[in-house]
């Protein structure tokens, strides 16, 4: 169903259409020329032709599930055959030829109707969709019901205004509570009006900023977004956008190591260690050893958004050597939180300039889960940014009831304590106890009661507390984060490009308090340049590049700035001070033989860290042989540690007709030593891994591959790196059947750990 057609000469046969995503799309009413056919995703990036199927004769496009899951719309560029080739030609129009019945006594008359047509404003709209339900059972799991909802409305309200609306909910299977009860629990619900150079969208909005370095983010919100484009006579154009919404989730990151042979579920937690959180659907990004994984039953993992749990598929075995990082948005119901985002960009042949403003703030007078008293507001006002001070007594007077667990006050060596009581004559209190950590409290759960959870006081031993609970409640302070910046790119020629950006941030961790506000404001700047050094006749390219990041210690970004394993790559623990990050290097490439890159990096924190890193990477091809290599060597010094980190990841694959043979090698040697005594710390580790594999077939259709992995892991023993275990992995992965109606895959993995 066509959503819009960008401005082009209708006499031309080239078309560009933005269409809503479904499993089968009718592109046009005539056949399509195979030349100049391409598909772009919702971000404007080209989709590889191997990821979809197209019937050019019937002008039908078949979209697989993974593309539908990631995009609500796509743009199709194609060349239709001209009308004179596809039109039917007749000497006489068959529509006006009367059937020869042999009877001449019938009279026919043509009359023009005088009745006015009842035109409806919704005549141009089309609705489609459906609800799929399924049941999953197994010999090692409970039965569950899963279902998928997909309803869409598309069409034109007028010649210049089009509409698109959608309700989607791909519910992740769960035994309880796994259904949407209200509109805000659907995966996606929105309505959008748009024209040639403007659009308005309300409902679920995916806010993104991919044009900025410091302000880069992705947010799923509920609100309204407007955008427009203005084209100028000189060929340049200006775009402007603004959005306002309620925040569906707050950004959070969980990091943990995999457990040997345990595919999950692994629990995702909140910022204060909350074990039961709701994840915003589709907001997660999962990394294992720095590599981004894909969600799906036929991919790497599945996730239960209601329970906040992630489970890895059997085709992706989890080991103790895997570093797992999950970034996600979880529903934070402490305060009503608003988000505002706006900006604009100017684009011309040689200069691109943009500006943006982002604000995310809690409404401190609209708490959702806690009704703050004046005393509690005063506690927050006096706490500043110290979360340890954001606690308040939880005891409130209450009346006796057999169905309540109540406490009375007693004196213990001058300290007021709470003791369980069921005596109506006592002055009773309803008390909430919070977990504060081992040996951090004075109360424990009583072992005498097996039905109710009753807390009892445990006297300290000396100065050491013996409990892990306290009669307090934690108060959540309203927060605010604002970021604004200006960025640009100047490219005076095809060989030169200069990028820049400056940004400032305001991050207030407690809107009730003016204490500790001296560290709320920070700024950052970036300058980068790239210069083409060599361009040969056979398209050999040699480029030089350099960049400088300067980040004030109080500057804050919306999401992480660097790659997910940046801290591990540099062995950063608690860096302090202003940051300076310098990068320089050169890159060579050839369209036939591949290329390589050398990069030098220097990272400095003004108070306690300085390090250098050399990175060498290449990917080359010679006839049937493909090779790749990624190596890095780093040295760094902090105020207490000195470290050396070397890593190598290389491999080669040789193709023979429809078969292939390959090998991989992976090495990491990370040694951290204390400056005081020059001894290895427990964080030091080393491993080397080898892999051999061979296969036959077409990896995109039917194939089979077998392989073997061997790994040796070293860890610190007696102040030295020594071998602690070895592993042997044997695997088989294959796709035995792959056609329109049937798919059959087989994966086998056998692992021996010594």
N, C-alpha and C positions, 0 to 999 in steps of 0.2 A: 504494500500500500504506500503510495508516494506521499511523502510529507511536504517536500518543497522541491522546487527546481530553481537552481541558482540562475542568475541573469545570464542568458546566452542568446544568441541569434537563433530564433525558432526555425529559420530557414536552413540552418546547419543541421547535420545529422549527428553531431557530437552532443552527448547529454551528460549531465552531472546531477544525480538525484540523491537526496538524503532520505533514507527509508528506515522504518521501524524494523527491528530485528525479529524474525520468526524462522521456523524451520524451513519453510519454502516461500520464496519471494518471486512474484511475477514482475519482471523488470520492465517489459514493454509489450506491446501488442504485435510486434513484428520481430523477425529474427535479428540477431545481433552479429555484427562483424567481430571476429576474434581479435583483431588488432586494436590496440589502445584500450583494452579492457582492464580495469583495476578496481580494487575495493580498499577503502580507507576506514579505519575504526573510528570510534567516537572522539579520539584525540588527534585524528588526522594522520595517523601512521598507517603505512601500507600493510595490508594483510597478505601473507604469502599465498600463492595460488594453490599450494598443496594443502591448505587448511580449509578449503571449501570445494564444492562441485558446482559446475554450471552447465546447463543445457542451452547452448547458443541458438539452436534451431527454434526451440520453443520459448526462448527468453526466460528461462527459469533458473533461479539460484537456490542452492541447497546449503544451509548454514548449519555446521555441527554445534553440538551442545556447548563446548568450551567457548566458542566465539559468542554464542547467545548469552552465556552467563556473564561475560566480561563487558558486553556492549549492549546498550538499549537502542542504539541506532548506528547505521553505517552509511557511508557515502559511496555510491557506485558511479564510476566514470566509464562510458562505453560509446561505441559508434554504431548507430542503428543503420540498417540498410535503407536506401532511399525509397520513397513511396512508389516510384515508377517500377521498381523491381518487385515489390510486395503487393501491389494493387491488382485486383481482379479486373480484367478487361472483357467487355461484352459488346456485341453489335446492338443488342436490345437489353434493357434492364430487366432481368427476370422477375423483379418485384412487381412490375405492372403488367405482366403477361397473364391474360385470363386463361384458365384451363379450358381445353377444347372438350366440351361435354356433348357436342352434337345437337344441342338445343339452342335455338335462336330466339326463343320467346322470353328470355331473361333480360331485364334491363338493369343497367348499373348506372349509378349516379355518384358523383364526387361532390361532397359538401364540406365547407369549412365550419368547424365547430365554433359556436358563439359562446361556449362555456369558458369562463376564466379558469386557468390552471391554478390549483391550490399549491403554491410554492411554499415549501417548508424551509426554514433556515437550517435544518439539519439534513437536507437531502444529500449534501456532499460528504456526509460522514459515513465511515465504515467501521464496524465493530467486529472483532474476532478474538478468539482465545478459548480457553478450556481449563478444566480442573482434572488433574491426574491423581489417582490414589493407588497406593500399593501396600502390600504387607510383606515384611521381612521376617523370616524365621531362621533358626539355626540350632545345631545340637549343643552349642556352648553359649547361648544368649537367649534373652527373652524375646518374645514376638513384639514387633512394634509396627505402627502404621505411619506411613509417610505420604505426603502429598505435595503437589506443586500446582500453584495457581498462576495463570497468565492471561490477563484480560487487557485488550488494547483498543483504543479508539483513535482513528486517524482520518484526516480529510481536510477540506477547505471550507472556511466560513465565507470567504469572498475571494475575489481574484488575487488579492494581495495578502490575505491573512489565512494561515493554515493553523491547524490544531493537532495536538498529539497528547494523548492521555494513556496512563498505564497503571495497572495494579499487578504487582508480582510478589509472590511469596514462595520461595523454594525452601520449605520447612525441613530442617535437619532432623533425622529420626531421633526420637527420644521416648522413653517409657512414660513420662509424666510431664504435663505442662507444655507439650511441644506443639502448641497451636496459637494462632494469632487471635487475640480477644478484642483488640481495638485497632484503629487505623494506624496508630503510630508503631504497632508491632509488626506491620507488614515489611517485607524486605524493601519494597519500593512502591510508592504511590505518588503520582504527580500529574499535573496538567500543564501543558506548554502551548503558548501562542507565539507564532514567529512569522517573520516575513523574509524578504530578500536580505536585509542588512540589520535586523533587530530580532530579539526574542525575549519573552517573559516566561519564566517557569516558576510554578508554585507547588509546594508539597515537599517531597524528598529531593534534595538538591545535593549533588556531589561537587563541593567547592574544591578547586585545585589551583595551585599556583606553581607552575613548572617553569616559568620564565625568570624566576628570581633565584638567587643563590642563598641568601640569608632567610628569605621569607617563604621558602618552599614548603608546601604542606598539602595534605589531602584530608578532607573532612566530609563526613556524611551528616547532613543537618536537615532540619525541617523548617522551611521558610519560603522566601521568595528571592529570585535572582533576575536581574535585568541586564541586558547587554545590547550594544549597538556599534555599528561600523560606519564611519564617514569617509568617503573617498574624495580626494582632492583632484583638482585639474592637472596638477603636475605628476600624477601617478602615485603619490604618497597616500597614506590612509591613517586614520585615527580610530582607535577602538576605546570604548569606555564601558565599565561594568560596575555594578553595585549589588550587594546582597545583604540581607538581614534575616536572621533565623534564630531558632532555639537550638541549642547544642544537644545532639542525641547522645554523644559520648565524649569522654575525656581520654586523651592519649596516655597509654601506659605500655611499659615494656617488661616482659618476664624473661629471665635468662636462667637456664639450668642445663645440667649435663644429662645425657641419655643414660638409661639403665640397661645393662646388658640383657638383650633378649626381651625387653619390655616395650611393646608397641604402644602402650598407654592403657587408659587415658592418663594424660598429664594435666594437673590442675593449674589454671591460670589465676593469678592473684591480683588484688588491688594494690594501690600505693602504700597502704598501711597494713598489708598482710591479710586483707580480707579474702576468705576462701570461697565465698559464694558471691559471684558477680555475674552480671548479664553482659554479654559481649554484643556490640552493635554488629548486625549481620553484614558480612562482606568487608569489614574494616580491617581484618587481620592481614599481617604479612609474616610468614614463617621462614626462618633461615636456619639451615643446618651447616655448621662450619663455614658460615658466610655466604652460602648459596641459597637463593630464593626458591622456595618450593611452590607447587601448585595444589589447590584444593580440589577434591573430587574422589569419588569411589574408585575411579580408574587412574588416579594420579598419585600424589604422595601422602595426603592426609585428609581426614574429615574432622570437623569441629562441631561441638554441641554448644551453640550460643547461649542456650538457657542455663546450662550447668557450668559454663566456662571451662570446658575440658576439650583437649585436643588428643586425637588418636591417629597414629601413623598406620598406613596400609601395610599388609604383609609383603607387598612388592617393594617396600622401602625398609629393609631391616634396620633396627636401631641398635647401636652398640654403646658401650661406656665411653668410647672415644669421641662421641659426637657432642658438639656444643650447640645447643638449641636456643634460639632467640625468637620470641614471638612479640611482635608489635601489634597493638590493637586499641580500639576505643571501647571503653566500658561505660555503662550507664551510671552516671553520678547524680544521685537524687538529693544531695545536701541542700542545694540552692537552685533556683531558676537561673539558668546560665544563657546569656545572649551572646551572639556573635555578629559582628559587622565586618564586611570586607568590601573594599572598593578600590578603584584605580583606573588607569588608562595607559595606552601605548601609542606611540607615534612611530610609523615605519616608513622609511624612504629607501632609495637605492643605496645610500652610503651610511645612513645613520638610523639607529633604532633607539628610542628613549622610552622608558616606562616609569611609572610611579605606582605605589600601592600603600594601602593602610589596612591593618588588621587589628581587630579588637575583640577579645574574648573575656567576658567579665561576669561574675556572679552578682545577682541582685541581693544585696545583703539584707534587705528588708523583706525578702520572700523566701525564707527557709522552707524546705519541703519535708524533711524527716525529723527535724528538731525544732521545737518551739522554744526559742531562747528567752530566758528570763533576764531582767535587768542585771542581776548578779552575774549571770553567765556572760552577758555582753561586756560587763566590766572586767571579767577575767580575761576575755579575748583582747580587750583594749590594752591590758597590762602585759600580755604575753609577747607582744611583738611578733617576730617570725619564729620563735622557739616553740616547736610543737610539743615538747615535754611539759610546757607550762599551760597548754590548752586543755586542761582537765578541770572538772568541777565535781563537788560531792554529789553523790547520786541518791542519798537517803531523803525520802519525803515522808511525812507523817501519813499514817493510814489506819483504817479501822479493821478490827478483827474479822476474819472470815476463815472458815475451815478449808476453803479452796485456795487460800493464799499462803505463800511462804513469807513470813514476816520476821523482823528482828527487833531486839531491844538493845538499848545502849548500856554498856557497863564500863567501869574504869579499870584500867590495867596499868599500874605504875605511872599514873598521871596521863595515860593515853586513852582516848575514847575509842572503844571497840564495839563491834556489833556481834550479838549472840542470838542464835535462832530461838524463837519463843512462840508458843501456841497458847499463852495465857492471856485471856481477854482483859485481865486487869493490868497488864503492862502497857507502858507507852510504846506503841509499835510503829515500825517504819518499814516502808517498802524500799529495798535496797537493790541496786544493780551493781554487779561486780564485773570489772573489765580485766581481761588477761593482759598482764604487763610484762611477763617473762619470768624465767626461773630466777629465784632469789632476788626478785625485784618487788615482791609484795608480802603482805602479812596474812593472806588467807589462802586456803586450799579447799578443794571439793571434799566434803565429808564422806568417809567410807561407810558410815553407819547407816545411811539412807540409800536404799537400792531403787526407790521409786522416784523420789523427788531429788532435785539437785540443790543441796544445802551447803552453804559455805561456812567454814569454821576458822576461827583465829588461831594462828600458830605463833607462839612467842619467838622473838629473834634469839639466836645463839651468838652472844657477844654483840658484834656490830653487823652480823650477817643475817639478812632476812631469810626466812624459811619457806615463804609462800610464793605464789605466782599470780595472785589476783589481788585487786584493791577495790574498795567501795567507791569507785569514781566512774564518771562517764567522760569520754573524749569529745571535745568540742571541735567542730570543723569550721575553720575560718573561711569567709568568702575571699576569693582571689581575683586577680586581674592581670591579664597579659595583653600588652599593646605593642605592635611593631609597625614601623613605617620605613619606607626606603625608596631610593631612586636608583635605577640601573640603566645601563645603556651599552650599545655596541657600535663601534665605528669601524667601517671596513672601506677604506679609500680605494682599494683595488682587490682583485681576486686573490692576491698573494698575502694580504695583510688584514689582520683582524685584531681589534683592541676592545676588551670588555672591562666594565667597571661597575661597582655597586657600593653604595654607602647606606647604612641602615641604623636605626636606633630603636631601643626597646624600653618598655616600662613594665616591670614585673613586681607586683605587690602581692605578697603571700598572706596578708591579713588586712582587709579593708576596714576593719574596726579599729586598727591601731596605727598610730603615727610613729611608734617605736621601731627602730631598725629600718627606717625608710631611706637611709643614706645609701643603701646598695640597690635601690630599685631601678635606677637608670643606667643603661650601658649603650655602647655603640660598636659597630663593626664596619670594616671596609675591605674591599677586594679589588685588585687590579690584575688583569691577565692579558697576555698578548700571544699571538701566533703568527709566524712569518714563514712563507714558502721560500725555501732556500734554493731548491732545484726542481725544475720541471723538464723532463727529457722528452724526446720525440716519441718514445714507446711508453709514455705515461708513467715513467718512474718518478716518484715524488719523495722529496726530503723536506720536512718541516721542522722548525725549531719553535719551542714554546716556553713560557715562563708565567708564573703567577705568584702573588703575594696576598695572604690573608692576615689581617690584623684584627683581633677581637679583644675588646675590653673585658676584664674579668667579670663585670656585672651584666654583660650582654646575654640575652636569652633568645633562643629561637623557638619556633612553634613545635617542630619535630627535630630529630637529630640532624646534624649538619653533614657529617661525613659517613663513610660506609659503616655497616653494622659492627664490624670487628676492628674499628679504628683504635680503640683503647687497647685491645689485645696486641695489635700489630706493633704498637709503640710501648707496650708494658706500662700504660698509664694507670696509676692508682688514685691518688688525690692531687691532681695538678693544681697549682695555685698561681695566681697572677695573670697578667695580660698575655695573650697568646699571639705568637708570630709563626706563620706556616709558609715556607718558601718552597716552590716547586719549579724545576727547570729541566729541560731535556730536549731530545730530538726523536723524530719518528720517520721511518722510511717505509715506503709501500710500493707494490707493483701489482697490477690487476691480475697477472698470471701467476706470479711466484709468491705472492704474499708480502710479508713485511715484518718489521721489528721496531721496538721502542726502548730507549734508555731514559730513565728518569732519576733525578736526584732530588731528595727532599730534606728539608731541615725544619724541625719542630722545636719551638722554644716557648716555655712558660717562664715569665720573668722572675718568679720566686723560687722554683725548685726543680726545673726539668730542662734538659737540652739533649737533642738526639739528631742523628743523621741516618739517612736510608738511601740505598741504591736499589733500583728496580730494573730488571731486564726482562723483556717479554718478546716473544716472536711467534709467528705462525706462518710456515712456509709450505709450499707444495712443489714437488718435482714429479711430473708424470703421474704415477699411481701412488706415490709416497707423500703422506701428509704428516707434518711434525709440528708440535707446539711446545713452548717452554715458558714458564713463569718463575722467576727467581728474584729473591730480595735478600738484602744483607743490611742489618741495622745495628748501630751502636748508640747507647743512650746513657745518660747520667742524671740521677735525681739527687735529692739531698741525703738519701739513705741507701740507694741502690745503684748498681752499675750492671747493665745488661747487654748481652749480645744475642741477636735473634737472626738465624739464617733459615730460609725456606726455599725449597725447589719443588716444582710441580711440572713434569714434562711427560711427553708421550709421543708415540708414532703409530700410524696405521697405514698398512700397505694393502691396496685393493687389487684383486685378481678376478676379472669378470664380475660375477655376482657374489664373490666371497671376499672376506677381509681377514687380516691378521694384524694384531696390534699388541702394544706393550705400554705400560705407564710406570712412572717412578715418582714417589712423593717423599719428601724429607723435611723435617722440622727439627731445629736444634735451638732451644730457647733457654739460655743460662742467665739467671739473675743472681747476683752476688751482693751481699751487704758490704758497704764501704768500710764499716768499722773493723770487721775481722776477715774480709775477703773469703767468705764461705757461701756456698750455694743455699738459696732459700728453697722451701718446699714447693714453690711455684715453678721451679725449673723442670723442664721435661724435654724429651727427645724421642723421635720415632722415625723409622724408615719403612716404607711400604712399596711392594712390587706387585704388578698385575700383568697377567697374560690373558689374551682372549682371542677367539676366532669365531667367525659366523658366516652365514650364507643366506642369500635372499635379498629382499628389499626391505629396509627397516621401516618404511612407510606403509608397507603392505603385508607380505608374508615373509617371515624370516625366523632364524634360530641362531642363538649365540651362546657359547659356553665360555667360562673363564675361571681363573684361579687368582686369589689374592693372598699375599703373605705379608705380615706386618710384625715388626719388633718394636716394643715400647719400652723406653727407659724412664726411670724416675729416680728421685734422690733417695739414696740409701747410704747411711753413714757418711754424710756430707759429700757423696760422689754420685754421679749418674750411673746407674746400673740397670741391667735388663730386669724387668719385672714380669713381662708376659710376652707371648707370641700368639698370633692368631693365623689360622688357615681357613680361607673361605672358598667354597666351590659353588658355582652358580650356573643356572640355565635359565635363560629368558627367551621367549619365543611368542610368535603370533602364528598359529597354525591355520586359522581360517579368518578371512577378512573380506566380506562382501556386504552388499546392501542389507541383507536379512540376517546374517550370522557372523558373529565374531567369537573366536576361541583363542585364548591366550594361556600360556603355561609359564609359571615362574617357580623355580626351585632354588633354595639357598641352604647350604649346609656349612655350619661354622664350628670350628674346633678352637677353643681358647685354652692355652696352657700357661 
